[in-house]
Amino acid sequence: MKYKFEWITEWDEIWSDAFVSQWSEWMEKSENSHVFFHPNMVKAWVDTYMPIRDIKPIFCIASTEDINIFIPLVIWKKNWKNAFMNVIVPVGYSNFDYHTPIIVGNSDEFEWSLFWSSLNHEINREWNGLYDRIEIDGIPENYISESNHWYLVDESPLIELSNFESYEELIGVLKSKVRGDINRQLRRLKELGNFKYRVFTSDEVEDALSVLPAMLHHHSIRWPNAYKAQNYHANLIKKALPAGLMHFSQISIDDQPMCWNLSFTYQNTYYFYMPTYVEEYRKYSPGKVNMFLSMENMFELGYQKFDLLRGAEEYKNKLPTVTTFIYDLYNTNDGLSSKIKHKMYEFKKRIQS
């Protein structure tokens, strides 16, 4: 199988009606499409990082007679802290959990090993001298090759909601201590005052934006070292919520918001992305309560999967999940200039450690 590669390298072409329409059609037809490569999600990320990072689009389309594979990449020109390296990364990079290429067509005998080796060869042919390193992160185990350039970095638990007839049946398989704690904490929260669980609808963008500063403030209190690019979450709300890609929930007591969960939905899958709460309510486990209320909501809407995304946090181990291992691909340009930059970067890291 030989691939024909096409590279889209201009933002105007990428955001043209014609290409976005083709892109959206691929997403609809693909059996492995995910929310993170939806045009609206990508646009939110690009709108955030274009003003603050030097990124050039190299959106890749690899085609055969009966298959198209799409992976949106950028060349990121890094600063002096990273030895001025030019790095090829997927759009979304560390903000998006998955970067699985979108495959459209007859994939029964598809070989991912051949695709990745062909992509690497084509990048070396097309972009040699313009990049120093390839970093394609967030690839599930079923989509990697046998190359030694892949590194196991994480795991991703997922609940198959379709395996349960109802939310009550899912709750019933939990250990009695876990099940009892959920009910107890929900009851305790309701005893504090007027309890309200709210999900912002697609036409409530302004309402969602109005609560975002408080959510980000309390998220920073819990995770002070978590980087938040300016306007990133606001751009997500503006692009994802009206398109039906976002599930943004909030718990309030007596009309005072105290817990939020900014997550995504796409093609019958819920993506558990960014929960947080007001620290003074920690003893009530509001994040856990919000998660289970959102899970119940997914049953009501007929969703089939509840993806807890990357991370092996302890609370995920108490749920009936299946786990997928996540890999990153790292490949270095063999050119002299790239080798010098890498030595500079490694030397700088050793000094700082």
Salt bridges, closest charged atoms under 4 A:
GLU25 OE2 - LYS29 NZ 2.79
ASP47 OD1 - LYS43 NZ 2.80
GLU122 OE2 - ARG125 NH2 2.77
GLU126 OE1 - ARG125 NH2 3.15
ASP132 OD2 - LYS341 NZ 3.12
GLU135 OE2 - ARG133 NE 2.89
ASP137 OD1 - HIS99 ND1 3.15
ASP154 OD2 - ARG310 NE 3.56
GLU160 OE2 - LYS305 NZ 3.05
ASP181 OD1 - ARG184 NH2 2.96
ASP181 OD2 - LYS288 NZ 2.75
GLU204 OE2 - ARG198 NH2 3.31
ASP207 OD2 - ARG198 NH2 2.98
GLU279 OE1 - ARG222 NE 3.84
GLU279 OE2 - ARG282 NH1 3.18
GLU313 OE1 - LYS316 NZ 3.01
